[in-house]
Amino acid sequence: MNKHVIAYDIGGTKIKSGLIAPSGGIADHINMPSRAREGPAGVMAAAQDATRAVLQRNNAGRLAGGGISTAGTVRKERGIIGGAADLMPGWSGFKIKEAFESMLSQRVVVDNDGNCALYAEARKQALMDKDIVLLALGTGLGGAIYSKGGVREGAFALSGHFGQTLVGGLSDADEWQPLETALSGDGLGNIARQILSEGNPSADALGLFPDGHAVISGLPSSDIARAALSRWIRLLARTCHNIQWNYDPDTIIIGGGMIESKETWWREFQKTLMDINRRFNLPCDMDVRPALLGNDAAMVGAGLMAWQELGIQS
């Protein structure tokens, strides 16, 4: 009877679960609400429902282990959530490894969703021997750092959380805000609303541009949408430029939900990045590329980590 590794990607709104092959292939997967607002008990109930559905649907044999990708920071060596956003109440400090091992009666590996996604992309794009940085442009801005054959966790499990970088005007040191308030899917919406409000303070900015998807949909007919996307692209290019100076990776991978609309902005982004690099003395042949696995990357990465770190023989 074949062994199976089951993997999960847990977010504030959805949980994805699937059977992952040693190659990274997905035998099957299912999505359902994560019930995160109900706290850890709600998430575990959703995970149990997802597990039962996937296993029954595939008449799967015995489980050999599990891999869990989750939002929030993960203290991997202790198997607990170090910190999480407000939309996941009670998640901080949750003993997630212990809970899943009890549910599955198998060993599991747990890591942050950015780390899992980068691990999967490194495997998919044959970059396992490279130094890589991932920028995940989703609702917020996540990321991860891969170096010397593994994902870097950091002293406080904070490595790769580029969205929390503080930015702001130099004239007032107290006017700081996280980078993800502008460089993310929601950030693109924030930029559009700011531009609209500057020209028409009485306009229903939130109604017109609630998020980045609305801005992309507004192209090419909306001048506001075009101006917002241009600012957003410049910010992304500047961030990649700064990452190259700070980490000097072989490759920067850009993923997350915004990469699905790359046909509308990738070419301009490449040109802008090249212009900035020429102006500020960086090589113009930086390897910056789109992610290939889309929204499955974190789940796939969690499964692959389980196969490797748990020493499971296929």
Protein Blocks (a to p, Z undefined) as FASTA:
>chain_A
ZZddddddddfkbccdddddfkopafbdcdddeklmnojmlmmmmmmmmmmmmmmmnopa
cdfbdcdddedjddfknopafbdcfklghkgopafklmmmmmnopacddddfklmmmmmm
mmmnopmlbccddddddfbccddddeehiacebjnopghilmlpccddfklmklgcdfkl
mncfklmmmmmmmmmmmmmmmbcfklmmmbfklmmmmpckbmklmmmmmmmmmmmmmmmm
mmmmmnopabdcdedjklmmmmmmmmmmmmmmmmmmmmnopafkbccdddfklmmlmmmm
mmmmmmmmnopaZZ
